[in-house]
Amino acid sequence: MITKTRTTKETDITVALDINGTGKSTISTGVGFLDHMLESFSKHSLIDLEISCKGDTHIDDHHSVEDVGIVLGSLLGEAIYPVKNMERFGSANIVMDEACVSCDLDLSNRPFLVYELDVHGKVGEFDTELVEEFFRAFALNARISTHIIQLRGKNKHHIIEAAFKSVAVAIRRATAKNERVGIPSTKDVL
């Protein structure tokens, strides 16, 4: 397990992860819906996660959600780079009842986010606009080119959960060991 801590006036976060884990997690962010999504992410990526966040949720959940994305993404980037003997590219289409979300990603060390989920309003007390904030912070800090596209769906919970699971499975596939690829780039560095 590798660990990273980030403390600001708004949040105090510690994340530990094992990229070669089994998908077990202990997560407490103070944002129940985010905990649920991150537990699902851990399970389907097979990345062991321990996340603790104390944030200013009395104001709203924005700082906690975005800052967890920053720390988790940064730590994942440390675990991945330099990319060697990994597949590098990963994709997954995940179905949750009527919803289907696609994720295609590249462990490129060049961050980019394409985010096309049609979710508005709230899921319970959770502001759905924070999903994009999380994935932007995560992708930019992990230095992963990430495309998350909703293919179909109406239920906001299903769409968002399918997004987290599709990113998880795509990362699992991209980080899969493959000794034959060496450094998977014509540049000889990622």
ZAPAFI-182675 format. One record per residue (C-alpha): residue number from 0; residue in one letter; z, y, x. Coordinates in Angstrom, 1 decimal. Each point is the difference from the previous one (the first is absolute). Layout:
N
+-----+------+--------+--------+--------+
: pos : code :     up :  north :   east :
+-----+------+--------+--------+--------+
: NUM :    A :      Z :      Y :      X :
...
+-----+------+--------+--------+--------+
# end
This chain:
190
+-----+------+--------+--------+--------+
: pos : code :     up :  north :   east :
+-----+------+--------+--------+--------+
:   0 :    M :    0.0 :    0.0 :    0.0 :
:   1 :    I :   -0.8 :    3.5 :    1.1 :
:   2 :    T :    1.9 :    3.0 :   -1.4 :
:   3 :    K :   -0.6 :    3.7 :   -0.6 :
:   4 :    T :    2.3 :    2.6 :   -1.4 :
:   5 :    R :   -1.0 :    3.5 :   -1.3 :
:   6 :    T :    2.5 :    2.6 :   -1.1 :
:   7 :    T :   -0.8 :    3.3 :   -1.6 :
:   8 :    K :    1.8 :    2.4 :   -2.3 :
:   9 :    E :   -1.5 :   -1.9 :   -2.9 :
:  10 :    T :    0.1 :   -3.7 :    1.0 :
:  11 :    D :    1.7 :   -2.4 :    2.3 :
:  12 :    I :   -2.1 :   -3.1 :    0.4 :
:  13 :    T :    0.1 :   -3.2 :    2.1 :
:  14 :    V :   -2.7 :   -2.5 :   -0.1 :
:  15 :    A :   -0.1 :   -3.4 :    1.9 :
:  16 :    L :   -3.0 :   -2.3 :   -0.2 :
:  17 :    D :   -1.3 :   -3.2 :    1.4 :
:  18 :    I :   -3.8 :   -0.2 :   -0.3 :
:  19 :    N :    0.1 :   -3.7 :    0.6 :
:  20 :    G :    2.6 :   -0.7 :   -2.7 :
:  21 :    T :    0.1 :   -2.0 :   -3.2 :
:  22 :    G :    0.1 :    2.8 :   -2.6 :
:  23 :    K :    3.8 :    0.4 :   -0.4 :
:  24 :    S :    1.4 :    3.4 :   -0.7 :
:  25 :    T :    3.1 :    2.0 :   -0.5 :
:  26 :    I :   -1.0 :    3.4 :   -1.5 :
:  27 :    S :    2.1 :    2.9 :   -1.3 :
:  28 :    T :   -1.8 :    3.3 :   -0.3 :
:  29 :    G :    1.9 :    1.6 :   -2.9 :
:  30 :    V :   -3.3 :   -0.2 :   -2.0 :
:  31 :    G :    0.0 :   -3.2 :   -2.0 :
:  32 :    F :   -3.7 :   -0.2 :   -0.6 :
:  33 :    L :   -0.8 :    0.5 :    3.6 :
:  34 :    D :    2.4 :   -2.7 :    1.0 :
:  35 :    H :   -1.8 :   -2.4 :   -2.4 :
:  36 :    M :   -3.4 :    1.0 :    1.5 :
:  37 :    L :    1.2 :   -0.4 :    3.6 :
:  38 :    E :    1.6 :   -3.4 :   -0.7 :
:  39 :    S :   -3.4 :   -1.1 :   -1.4 :
:  40 :    F :   -1.7 :    1.5 :    3.1 :
:  41 :    S :    2.3 :   -2.0 :    2.3 :
:  42 :    K :   -0.5 :   -3.2 :   -1.9 :
:  43 :    H :   -3.8 :    0.1 :    0.0 :
:  44 :    S :   -0.5 :    1.4 :    3.5 :
:  45 :    L :    2.4 :   -2.5 :    1.5 :
:  46 :    I :    1.7 :    2.9 :    1.8 :
:  47 :    D :    3.7 :   -0.2 :    0.1 :
:  48 :    L :    1.5 :    3.4 :   -1.0 :
:  49 :    E :    3.4 :    1.7 :    0.0 :
:  50 :    I :   -0.2 :    3.5 :   -1.4 :
:  51 :    S :    2.9 :    2.3 :   -0.7 :
:  52 :    C :   -0.5 :    3.6 :   -1.3 :
:  53 :    K :    2.5 :    2.6 :   -1.0 :
:  54 :    G :   -2.0 :    2.9 :   -1.5 :
:  55 :    D :    0.4 :    3.1 :   -2.1 :
:  56 :    T :   -1.0 :   -1.9 :   -3.2 :
:  57 :    H :    2.2 :    2.5 :   -1.9 :
:  58 :    I :   -2.9 :    2.3 :    0.5 :
:  59 :    D :   -2.8 :   -2.6 :   -0.6 :
:  60 :    D :   -1.3 :   -3.1 :    1.7 :
:  61 :    H :   -2.8 :    1.7 :    1.9 :
:  62 :    H :    1.6 :    0.3 :    3.4 :
:  63 :    S :    1.4 :   -3.5 :    0.0 :
:  64 :    V :   -3.3 :   -1.6 :   -1.0 :
:  65 :    E :   -2.1 :    2.0 :    2.5 :
:  66 :    D :    2.4 :   -0.4 :    2.8 :
:  67 :    V :    0.4 :   -3.7 :   -0.5 :
:  68 :    G :   -3.8 :   -0.2 :    0.3 :
:  69 :    I :    0.1 :    2.1 :    3.2 :
:  70 :    V :    2.6 :   -2.3 :    1.7 :
:  71 :    L :   -1.4 :   -3.3 :   -1.3 :
:  72 :    G :   -3.5 :    1.0 :    1.1 :
:  73 :    S :    1.1 :    1.3 :    3.4 :
:  74 :    L :    1.9 :   -3.2 :    0.7 :
:  75 :    L :   -2.9 :   -2.2 :   -1.2 :
:  76 :    G :   -2.3 :    1.9 :    2.4 :
:  77 :    E :    2.4 :   -0.8 :    2.8 :
:  78 :    A :   -0.2 :   -3.7 :   -0.9 :
:  79 :    I :   -3.8 :    0.0 :   -0.2 :
:  80 :    Y :   -1.3 :    2.1 :    2.8 :
:  81 :    P :   -1.7 :   -0.7 :    2.3 :
:  82 :    V :   -1.9 :   -2.4 :   -2.2 :
:  83 :    K :   -0.7 :   -3.2 :    1.9 :
:  84 :    N :   -0.7 :   -3.6 :   -1.3 :
:  85 :    M :    0.2 :    1.3 :   -3.6 :
:  86 :    E :   -2.7 :   -0.1 :   -2.7 :
:  87 :    R :    0.1 :    3.8 :   -0.3 :
:  88 :    F :   -1.7 :    0.3 :   -3.4 :
:  89 :    G :    1.6 :   -1.1 :   -3.2 :
:  90 :    S :   -0.7 :    0.1 :   -3.7 :
:  91 :    A :    1.5 :   -1.2 :   -3.2 :
:  92 :    N :   -0.6 :    0.3 :   -3.8 :
:  93 :    I :    3.2 :   -0.5 :   -1.8 :
:  94 :    V :    0.3 :   -0.7 :   -3.8 :
:  95 :    M :    3.0 :    0.9 :   -2.0 :
:  96 :    D :   -0.8 :   -1.0 :   -3.6 :
:  97 :    E :   -2.7 :    2.5 :   -1.2 :
:  98 :    A :    0.1 :    2.0 :    3.3 :
:  99 :    C :   -1.9 :   -0.7 :    3.2 :
: 100 :    V :    0.3 :    2.1 :    3.2 :
: 101 :    S :   -2.0 :   -0.4 :    3.2 :
: 102 :    C :    1.2 :    0.9 :    3.5 :
: 103 :    D :   -2.3 :    0.0 :    3.0 :
: 104 :    L :    1.5 :    1.0 :    3.3 :
: 105 :    D :   -0.7 :    0.3 :    3.7 :
: 106 :    L :    2.6 :    0.0 :    2.7 :
: 107 :    S :   -2.1 :    2.6 :    1.7 :
: 108 :    N :    2.7 :    2.3 :    1.5 :
: 109 :    R :   -1.9 :    2.7 :   -2.0 :
: 110 :    P :    1.9 :    0.8 :   -3.1 :
: 111 :    F :   -1.8 :    0.7 :   -3.3 :
: 112 :    L :    0.9 :   -0.5 :   -3.7 :
: 113 :    V :   -2.3 :   -0.5 :   -2.9 :
: 114 :    Y :    2.2 :   -0.1 :   -3.1 :
: 115 :    E :   -1.6 :   -0.6 :   -3.4 :
: 116 :    L :    2.7 :   -1.1 :   -2.5 :
: 117 :    D :    0.0 :    1.4 :   -3.5 :
: 118 :    V :    3.7 :    0.3 :   -0.6 :
: 119 :    H :    1.7 :    3.1 :   -1.5 :
: 120 :    G :    3.5 :    0.8 :   -1.3 :
: 121 :    K :    2.9 :   -2.4 :    0.6 :
: 122 :    V :    0.9 :   -3.6 :    0.2 :
: 123 :    G :    3.6 :    0.1 :   -1.2 :
: 124 :    E :    1.5 :    2.9 :    2.0 :
: 125 :    F :   -2.6 :   -0.3 :    2.8 :
: 126 :    D :   -2.6 :    2.7 :    0.4 :
: 127 :    T :   -3.4 :   -1.8 :    0.5 :
: 128 :    E :   -1.3 :    2.8 :    2.1 :
: 129 :    L :    2.4 :   -1.2 :    2.7 :
: 130 :    V :   -2.1 :   -3.2 :    0.5 :
: 131 :    E :   -2.7 :    2.0 :    1.7 :
: 132 :    E :    2.6 :    1.9 :    2.1 :
: 133 :    F :    1.4 :   -3.3 :    1.2 :
: 134 :    F :   -3.3 :   -1.5 :    0.9 :
: 135 :    R :   -1.2 :    3.1 :    1.7 :
: 136 :    A :    3.1 :    0.2 :    2.2 :
: 137 :    F :   -0.2 :   -3.8 :    0.6 :
: 138 :    A :   -3.7 :   -0.1 :    1.0 :
: 139 :    L :    0.1 :    3.1 :    2.1 :
: 140 :    N :    3.1 :   -1.0 :    2.0 :
: 141 :    A :   -1.1 :   -3.6 :    0.4 :
: 142 :    R :   -3.4 :    1.3 :    1.1 :
: 143 :    I :   -1.9 :   -2.3 :   -2.4 :
: 144 :    S :   -3.2 :    0.9 :   -1.8 :
: 145 :    T :    1.0 :   -1.1 :   -3.6 :
: 146 :    H :   -2.1 :    0.0 :   -3.2 :
: 147 :    I :    2.0 :   -0.7 :   -3.2 :
: 148 :    I :   -2.3 :   -0.2 :   -3.0 :
: 149 :    Q :    0.9 :   -0.8 :   -3.6 :
: 150 :    L :   -2.6 :   -2.3 :   -1.4 :
: 151 :    R :    1.5 :   -0.3 :   -3.5 :
: 152 :    G :    3.2 :    0.3 :   -1.9 :
: 153 :    K :    2.1 :    2.1 :   -2.5 :
: 154 :    N :    3.6 :   -0.9 :    0.7 :
: 155 :    K :    1.3 :    2.4 :    2.7 :
: 156 :    H :    2.7 :   -2.5 :    1.2 :
: 157 :    H :   -2.7 :   -2.7 :    0.4 :
: 158 :    I :   -2.4 :    2.4 :    1.8 :
: 159 :    I :    2.5 :    1.2 :    2.5 :
: 160 :    E :    1.5 :   -3.4 :    0.7 :
: 161 :    A :   -3.5 :   -1.4 :    0.5 :
: 162 :    A :   -0.6 :    2.8 :    2.5 :
: 163 :    F :    3.0 :   -0.8 :    2.0 :
: 164 :    K :   -0.8 :   -3.7 :    0.0 :
: 165 :    S :   -3.6 :    0.6 :    0.9 :
: 166 :    V :    1.0 :    2.1 :    3.0 :
: 167 :    A :    2.5 :   -2.7 :    1.0 :
: 168 :    V :   -2.5 :   -2.8 :   -0.1 :
: 169 :    A :   -2.6 :    2.0 :    1.8 :
: 170 :    I :    2.5 :    0.8 :    2.8 :
: 171 :    R :    0.9 :   -3.7 :    0.2 :
: 172 :    R :   -3.7 :   -0.9 :    0.4 :
: 173 :    A :   -0.7 :    2.8 :    2.5 :
: 174 :    T :    3.0 :   -0.9 :    2.2 :
: 175 :    A :   -0.8 :   -3.8 :   -0.1 :
: 176 :    K :   -0.1 :   -1.4 :    3.5 :
: 177 :    N :   -3.4 :   -0.8 :    1.4 :
: 178 :    E :   -0.1 :   -0.6 :    3.8 :
: 179 :    R :   -3.9 :   -0.1 :   -0.1 :
: 180 :    V :   -0.4 :    3.7 :   -0.9 :
: 181 :    G :    2.1 :    1.4 :    3.0 :
: 182 :    I :   -0.2 :    3.7 :   -0.5 :
: 183 :    P :   -2.0 :    0.3 :   -3.2 :
: 184 :    S :   -2.1 :    3.1 :    0.9 :
: 185 :    T :   -3.1 :    0.7 :    1.9 :
: 186 :    K :    2.0 :    2.9 :    1.6 :
: 187 :    D :    2.4 :   -2.5 :    1.5 :
: 188 :    V :    3.0 :    1.9 :   -1.3 :
: 189 :    L :    1.6 :    0.7 :   -3.4 :
+-----+------+--------+--------+--------+
# end
